Amino acid sequence: MDYSICTQREVIHIAYIRLDEGENLEKAIKRFKRMVEKEGIIREWKKREYFEKPSTIKNRKQKSLQRKLMKKTRKLQTVKGY
């Protein structure tokens, strides 16, 4: 479960868990960590930790796409036996 807080520019998601009656604290912490990882909160925070110029974002995405295409073509070539 998460709550969403809307600001002028972005939506902030807040992850939380409810402790059940008599639930072990370590188990609850593990559950919370899984939830945070599943929602990608830490990844998003690290991505937004520093300002990144729009041109840098564009270049990073293009390089990622090129790597993905190269990997796909290599895989197809090995399957065909070239």
Buried (B, 14 or more C-beta within 10 A) or exposed (E): EEEEEEEEEEEEEEBEBEEEEEEEEEEBEEBEEEBBEEEEBEEEEEEEEEEEEEEEEEEEEEEEEEEEEEEEEEEEEEEEEE
